[in-house]
Amino acid sequence: DPSLSPGLTDTFNNPVPRTIKGFEVEATAALIDGLTISGNYTYLHVNKVLIGLDAVRPGVPVTSFVVNGTFSDATGLIPDAATLAAHPNSTMIYAGGLSAPKHSGSLAVDYVHDLGPGNIGLHADWVRSGQQFSSNPQIYQTIAVNGVATRLARYNSGVSTNRVNASLSYKDIPLGGATADIRLWMKNIFNHADGAFGFSAGNGLNASTPRPNAILFIQAPRTMGAELTINF
């Protein structure tokens, strides 16, 4: 029933064109024998859009429209009088881009030393990304009922990533007619709590309680393990 779960049963066309511009830089430096440092940086500019959806009615396709209005962290999204008059029962949102952080990158250090029988390797990396949105890109949201607009001052602040990982390995260990690799690893060394998926929902959102009923899935905490691989 589309009147109960439109997010699961209906789709609509975005009335505002989406554009993504940016660039990526990668670099690798071999400083001394066995030591390599590499990194990358990505910049993305995604246009944010003001769009609206008229109230869902059973048997009627979802219709979208362009919203004219103003927005800020303090006020939320305020539609103008003409938009509100034309769409008195609707949901209006200021939406960001999906899975497109403005700034993101990584830095890695690798060192390999030959021990004669086999070699030992050390790896460490730092992964960082700025704010991004998953499947819920509403930065601000305003709901209109019978021409009365209710603004949600702060709806979704997105998620970001900040993790350090490392591993220590001993590879190509002679083992009869085969070789063995041993690897010890640790992910998220500093046990950073990063959001993986944020879905802000609920009623009565305001500046003092921005996401009282938000759902936020957290990326994995610090994890560690060991691996043994036999190559034959």
N, C-alpha and C positions, 0 to 999 in steps of 0.2 A: 504494500500500500504506500504509494509515494507521499501521502500526507503524513505518514509516520516516520519514514526513513528515506528522505530524498537523497541523502548522501550515498545510499546504497543502490538506489534504483534509477536515478535521473542524472543526466549530464546536460551541460549547457555550454554554449560558445562564449568565450571571453569577448566582450564588445570592444576592448581596448587592445591594440597590437602590443605584443611583447617583444622587447629587444634585449639582447645580451651582448655586451662588448667587453673585451679584455685582452690580456696577454699573459703568457707564461714564460718564465726564465728558468733554465736548468744549468747547473754547473757542476763539474767534477774535477777535483785536483788530486793528483798523485804526488804527494809531497816528498816522501822517501820510499825506499823499497818496502812494499807490503802495506803502506799506510795510504788510505784513500779517504778523502772528505768529499761529500756530495750534498747538494741541496737544490731545492726548487721553490719558486714563489709564483703564485697565481693571483691576478687581480681581475675581478669581474664587476662590471657595472650592469645591474638589472633594473629596468625601469619599474617602479612601483605603480600600481594602478588603482583607481577608484572605480569600483563596479558595484552594481546592485542586482538583486534577485527579487522578483515579485513573489508574493506569497504563493506557496505551492497549493494547488487544488487538484483533487483526484481526477484523473483522466485528461488533465490539461498539461501540455509540455511546459517545462520551466522556461521562463523568459528572463533575459538579462538586459541591463541598461547601463548607460554611462551616468555616473554620479557627479554632480557639480557641488562643491562645498569646500570646507576648510578642515584642517586637522592639525593636532599637536599632541604631545604627551599630556599636557595639562587639560585640554578640552576634549580629546578624542576626536571622532569624526562628526562634523556638523554639516548636514546637507543643506543646500539653499532652499528657499521657499518654493521655487519652481519644481525642483526635483521631488520635494515632499508632496506637493500637490498632485503631481503626475503619478506618484507611486506611494499612496498613503499606507499601503500594507506591504512591506518589503523588508529585506535585510540588505544593508549597505556596508561594504567593507573597503578598507584600504589594505591592499595585499602586497606582500613582498614576493620575491622569486623563490622557487623551490630548489633546494639542494644547491644553492649558488652563493656561498659566502663571499663577501667583498674581498677579504684577504685570507689566504691560506698558503701553507707551505710546510716544508719539512727539512731537517738537517740530519745527516747521518755520518757516522765515523766507522770505518772498517779497518781492522789491522789483522794481517795474516803473517805467521812466522813458521818457517819450515823447520821441523824438528828432526828431519832425517826420515824415520818411519812415521809418516803422517805429518800433519801441520795443525797448529792451533790458531783459532780465529776469534777475534773479539768484535762485536758489533754493538753500536748504540745509536738510537735515533730519537728525534724529538719531532712530534707532529702537532701542528697548531692550525686552527681555523677560526675565523671570526663567526659572527652571528649568521645562522642560516635557518631556514624553515623546512620542515618535513612535509607532511601532507596537510598541514593546517597553517596556511600562510597569512591568516588574518592578523595584521598589526593592530588595527582598530576595527571596531564593529559597532554599528548602530542599527537598532531595530525600530521600524515604524509600524504602529498599530493604529488604524483609523486616523491617520494624519498626525499622530503624536510620536515624536522621535525620542527614543531612550538611548543615550550614548553610554558605551562601555569605555571608560576613560583609558584603560590600558588592558589590552586583550591578550597579546602574544608577543613575548620578547625573543623568541627563537632559542636555538641551542648552539653550543660551540664545543670545540675539542681542544684539549691541551694535555698531551700524553708523552711520557718518556718510556722507552723500551730498551732492553739490552739482552744480549745473549753471549754465551761462551761456548765454543765448539772445539772438538778435537776430531779431525777428519782423516780419512784414508789410512786408518790403522790396519796394518797387515793382520789377516785372520785366515791362515791357511791359503786357500785359493780365492779368498774373497777379501773385502775390506769392510771396516765398520766405521760409523760416524757416531759420536756422542755429542749431544747438544743440551746445554742448560739454558733456560730462558726465563725472563721475567717481563711481564707487560704491565704498563701503568705503574712504574716503580714508586712514584710519589702518591699513589692511591688517590688520584684526582677524580672528583665526582663530576663527570661531564654528562650532560643530557644527550640522549640518542634520538629521542622523538618527543616532541611536546605537542599536546593537544589541549588548548585552553577552552573550557566550557563551563557553563553554569549561569546562574542569574545573579543580579545585584552586584556585578563587578564595578569597582570604583577605584579611585586613586589609592585609598588606604588598604584595600584588599584586592590587589590586581588580578589574582588568579585563585580564588578560594576553592574552586572545584576543578582545578587543572589536573591533567594526567601527564606525568613526565616520566618516561622510561630512561633509566640511567645506564650509561655504558658500563661495561664490566669493571669491577674494582681491581685492585692489584691481584694478578694471577701469576703463578710460576709453575714450571714443570721441567721434565727431562725427557729426551728422546734418544732412542738407540736405533740406528738404521744399519742393516746388513746389505751390502752390495755384492751381488754375485752374477 
